[in-house]
Amino acid sequence: MTIAGTIRAGIGGWTYQPWEGTFYPDELPKKRQLEYASRQLPTIEVNGTYYGTQKPAVFAKWANEVPDGFVFSLKGNRFVTNRKVLSEAEESLARFLGSGISELGDRLGPLVWQFAPTKKLDPEDFEGFLKLLPEKQDGVRLRHVLEVRHASFVVPEFAALARKYGAAICYAHHFTYPEMADVTADFVYARLQRGEDSIPTAYAPADLDAWADRTRTWAAGGMPGDLPLADETVKIEKLPRDVFVYFIHEGKVRAPQAAQALMERVK
């Protein structure tokens, strides 16, 4: 009987020059960086899909280069979320979902819908957007993440909307973005963005110990008691949940080592 979900810790992208010689071996060709990274870490978040559309052949190539069990999280295209009326995103959404992401098959992890820091919560419009998000694309399951960056979302009403539609609220450990650790889906998604390049593992060992404890709590079906919530009154069902954690933004040079260190702690 499974008593906990799978914990995956990873990084944002795989092409970053400072990783050459610090994460990637000096002699490794650039064309083999994804092959290498996917064998050191169980997941990578792809930011490029936010800015541009990829072709089906590209997604198929990525899928062929990574091992079984590895998953990509994809940022949803910006034309879906960077709009005044979110509920009118159906055409842009269909274009992104139909761009070939299903070529990833079981390598497809969550889709992250990122909203601008200036985007405020309009409950009616936001629910209209959530209604557009499908459960499958070409037979491949879709899991949706809401990465909001405005303080107006830190209200029970937003958490309730996310929970109603089974979308995960991205927990952002960030200096300015709102922090919400409400569990609203059958998986958990966190972006840890307060690392430091001066620390060999981006986060100090004691901090990584604490994050390991939190990820284990999430995976076992609970909610960490030391993280802020939008709604402190809701009691969630204690079910195993997969957990996705990404070391991104600050401390990026040492992000791979941070992800590896977290994985060592939760094994």
C-alpha positions as CSV (number, residue, x, y, z in Angstrom):
1,M,0.0,0.0,0.0
2,T,1.4,3.4,-1.0
3,I,1.6,5.7,2.0
4,A,3.3,8.7,0.2
5,G,3.5,10.3,-3.2
6,T,6.6,10.7,-5.3
7,I,8.9,13.7,-4.5
8,R,10.7,15.2,-7.4
9,A,13.1,18.1,-7.0
10,G,14.5,19.9,-10.1
11,I,15.7,23.0,-11.8
12,G,14.4,25.5,-14.4
13,G,15.6,24.6,-17.9
14,W,18.9,22.8,-18.7
15,T,20.9,25.4,-20.7
16,Y,22.7,27.8,-18.5
17,Q,26.3,28.7,-19.1
18,P,27.4,28.9,-15.4
19,W,26.4,25.2,-15.0
20,E,29.1,24.2,-17.5
21,G,32.0,23.0,-15.3
22,T,30.0,23.3,-12.1
23,F,27.1,20.9,-12.8
24,Y,27.9,19.6,-16.3
25,P,31.3,17.9,-16.9
26,D,33.7,20.2,-18.8
27,E,33.9,17.9,-21.8
28,L,30.1,17.4,-22.1
29,P,28.7,18.6,-25.5
30,K,25.9,21.1,-25.2
31,K,23.6,18.8,-27.2
32,R,23.9,16.2,-24.5
33,Q,23.0,18.5,-21.6
34,L,19.4,17.4,-21.3
35,E,20.5,13.7,-21.4
36,Y,22.9,14.4,-18.6
37,A,20.7,16.6,-16.4
38,S,17.7,14.2,-16.7
39,R,19.9,11.4,-15.2
40,Q,21.0,13.6,-12.2
41,L,17.6,15.0,-11.4
42,P,14.0,13.6,-11.8
43,T,12.4,16.8,-13.2
44,I,12.9,20.1,-15.0
45,E,10.6,23.0,-15.4
46,V,10.6,24.4,-18.9
47,N,10.3,28.2,-19.1
48,G,10.8,28.5,-22.9
49,T,7.2,27.4,-23.6
50,Y,6.0,30.5,-21.8
51,Y,7.7,32.7,-24.5
52,G,7.3,30.7,-27.6
53,T,5.6,27.7,-29.2
54,Q,7.5,24.6,-29.8
55,K,6.9,22.0,-32.5
56,P,5.7,18.4,-31.9
57,A,9.1,17.1,-33.1
58,V,10.8,19.1,-30.3
59,F,8.7,17.6,-27.6
60,A,9.2,14.1,-29.0
61,K,12.9,14.7,-29.1
62,W,12.9,15.8,-25.4
63,A,10.9,12.7,-24.5
64,N,13.4,10.4,-26.2
65,E,16.4,12.0,-24.4
66,V,15.2,11.4,-20.9
67,P,14.9,8.2,-18.9
68,D,11.7,6.5,-17.6
69,G,10.3,8.3,-14.6
70,F,11.6,11.7,-15.6
71,V,9.0,14.4,-16.1
72,F,8.9,17.9,-17.6
73,S,6.8,20.7,-16.1
74,L,5.9,23.2,-18.8
75,K,5.1,26.9,-18.4
76,G,1.9,27.7,-20.3
77,N,2.2,30.2,-23.1
78,R,2.0,33.8,-22.0
79,F,-0.7,34.6,-24.6
80,V,-3.0,32.5,-22.4
81,T,-2.5,34.3,-19.2
82,N,-1.3,37.8,-20.1
83,R,-4.7,39.2,-21.0
84,K,-7.3,41.5,-19.4
85,V,-10.1,38.9,-19.6
86,L,-8.8,35.4,-18.8
87,S,-12.1,33.7,-19.7
88,E,-11.5,34.7,-23.3
89,A,-8.3,32.7,-23.5
90,E,-9.9,29.6,-25.2
91,E,-8.2,30.1,-28.6
92,S,-4.7,30.7,-27.2
93,L,-5.1,27.8,-24.8
94,A,-6.1,25.4,-27.6
95,R,-3.2,26.6,-29.7
96,F,-0.7,25.9,-26.8
97,L,-2.2,22.5,-25.9
98,G,-2.3,21.5,-29.5
99,S,1.3,22.4,-30.1
100,G,2.5,18.9,-29.5
101,I,2.9,18.7,-25.7
102,S,1.2,15.3,-25.7
103,E,4.3,14.0,-27.5
104,L,5.9,13.9,-24.1
105,G,3.4,11.2,-23.0
106,D,4.2,10.0,-19.5
107,R,7.1,12.5,-19.4
108,L,4.6,15.4,-19.2
109,G,4.3,16.8,-15.7
110,P,2.2,19.8,-14.5
111,L,1.4,22.8,-16.7
112,V,2.2,26.0,-14.9
113,W,0.0,29.0,-15.7
114,Q,1.9,32.1,-14.6
115,F,0.2,35.4,-14.1
116,A,1.7,38.9,-14.0
117,P,2.5,40.6,-10.7
118,T,-0.1,43.2,-11.7
119,K,-2.9,40.7,-12.3
120,K,-5.5,41.0,-9.5
121,L,-8.1,38.4,-8.6
122,D,-11.4,38.7,-10.3
123,P,-13.2,35.7,-9.0
124,E,-15.8,35.4,-11.7
125,D,-13.3,35.8,-14.6
126,F,-10.8,33.5,-12.9
127,E,-13.4,30.8,-12.6
128,G,-14.2,31.3,-16.3
129,F,-10.5,30.6,-17.0
130,L,-10.4,27.5,-14.8
131,K,-13.4,26.1,-16.6
132,L,-11.3,26.2,-19.8
133,L,-8.6,24.0,-18.5
134,P,-9.1,20.4,-19.8
135,E,-8.2,17.2,-17.9
136,K,-6.6,15.6,-21.0
137,Q,-4.9,16.4,-24.3
138,D,-4.8,13.6,-26.9
139,G,-5.4,11.1,-24.1
140,V,-2.6,12.4,-21.9
141,R,-3.5,13.6,-18.5
142,L,-3.1,17.3,-17.7
143,R,-2.3,18.7,-14.3
144,H,-2.6,22.4,-13.8
145,V,-0.7,24.8,-11.6
146,L,-1.7,28.4,-10.8
147,E,1.3,30.7,-10.2
148,V,-0.2,34.0,-9.1
149,R,1.9,37.0,-8.0
150,H,-0.5,39.6,-6.6
151,A,-1.6,39.8,-3.0
152,S,-5.3,40.0,-3.9
153,F,-5.2,36.2,-4.4
154,V,-4.4,35.5,-0.7
155,V,-8.0,35.0,0.2
156,P,-10.1,31.9,1.0
157,E,-12.2,32.5,-2.2
158,F,-9.1,31.9,-4.4
159,A,-8.1,28.7,-2.6
160,A,-11.7,27.5,-2.9
161,L,-11.8,28.1,-6.6
162,A,-8.5,26.2,-7.1
163,R,-9.7,23.3,-5.0
164,K,-13.1,23.2,-6.9
165,Y,-11.3,22.7,-10.2
166,G,-8.4,20.5,-8.9
167,A,-5.7,23.0,-9.8
168,A,-2.6,23.3,-7.5
169,I,-1.6,26.7,-6.2
170,C,2.1,27.2,-6.7
171,Y,3.8,27.8,-3.4
172,A,6.4,30.5,-4.0
173,H,9.3,30.9,-1.6
174,H,10.0,34.3,-2.9
175,F,11.0,37.7,-1.5
176,T,8.0,39.6,-2.9
177,Y,5.4,37.2,-4.3
178,P,2.6,36.1,-2.0
179,E,3.2,32.7,-0.2
180,M,0.3,30.3,-0.1
181,A,0.8,26.7,0.8
182,D,-2.8,25.6,0.6
183,V,-3.2,22.1,-0.9
184,T,-5.9,22.3,-3.5
185,A,-5.1,19.4,-5.8
186,D,-3.9,15.8,-5.8
187,F,-0.3,17.0,-6.1
188,V,1.8,19.9,-4.7
189,Y,4.0,22.3,-6.6
190,A,6.6,24.6,-5.1
191,R,9.2,27.0,-6.4
192,L,12.0,27.8,-4.0
193,Q,13.5,31.1,-5.1
194,R,15.5,32.5,-2.2
195,G,18.8,30.6,-2.9
196,E,22.3,32.1,-2.8
197,D,25.1,31.4,-5.2
198,S,27.6,31.8,-2.3
199,I,26.1,28.6,-0.7
200,P,27.3,25.4,-2.3
201,T,23.7,24.0,-2.3
202,A,21.9,27.4,-2.8
203,Y,20.0,26.9,0.4
204,A,21.8,26.3,3.7
205,P,21.9,22.6,4.9
206,A,19.5,23.4,7.8
207,D,17.1,25.1,5.4
208,L,17.2,22.0,3.1
209,D,16.5,19.8,6.1
210,A,13.4,21.8,6.8
211,W,12.3,21.7,3.2
212,A,12.8,18.0,3.1
213,D,10.5,17.7,6.2
214,R,7.9,19.8,4.4
215,T,8.0,17.8,1.2
216,R,7.6,14.6,3.1
217,T,4.6,16.0,4.9
218,W,3.0,17.0,1.5
219,A,3.8,13.6,0.0
220,A,2.2,11.9,2.9
221,G,-1.0,13.9,2.4
222,G,-0.6,16.7,5.0
223,M,0.2,20.4,5.0
224,P,3.3,21.8,6.7
225,G,2.3,23.7,9.8
226,D,4.8,26.5,9.4
227,L,3.9,27.9,6.0
228,P,1.3,30.6,5.3
229,L,-2.2,29.7,4.0
230,A,-4.9,31.6,2.2
231,D,-7.5,29.7,4.1
232,E,-6.6,28.3,7.5
233,T,-10.0,26.8,8.1
234,V,-10.0,24.0,5.5
235,K,-9.0,20.5,6.5
236,I,-7.7,18.5,3.5
237,E,-8.2,14.7,2.9
238,K,-5.0,12.8,3.9
239,L,-4.1,11.1,0.6
240,P,-0.6,10.5,-0.9
241,R,0.3,13.3,-3.2
242,D,3.2,13.7,-5.7
243,V,5.4,16.7,-4.9
244,F,7.3,18.9,-7.4
245,V,9.9,21.3,-6.0
246,Y,12.0,23.5,-8.2
247,F,15.0,25.6,-7.3
248,I,14.7,28.7,-9.5
249,H,15.7,32.4,-9.8
250,E,18.0,33.3,-6.9
251,G,21.0,31.0,-6.4
252,K,20.5,29.6,-9.9
253,V,24.2,28.7,-10.3
254,R,23.9,26.2,-7.4
255,A,20.3,25.2,-8.2
256,P,21.3,21.7,-9.5
257,Q,23.2,21.0,-6.3
258,A,20.2,22.2,-4.3
259,A,17.9,19.8,-6.0
260,Q,20.3,17.0,-5.7
261,A,20.8,17.7,-2.0
262,L,17.0,17.8,-1.4
263,M,16.6,14.5,-3.2
264,E,19.3,12.9,-1.1
265,R,17.4,14.0,2.0
266,V,14.0,12.6,1.0
267,K,15.2,9.2,-0.4
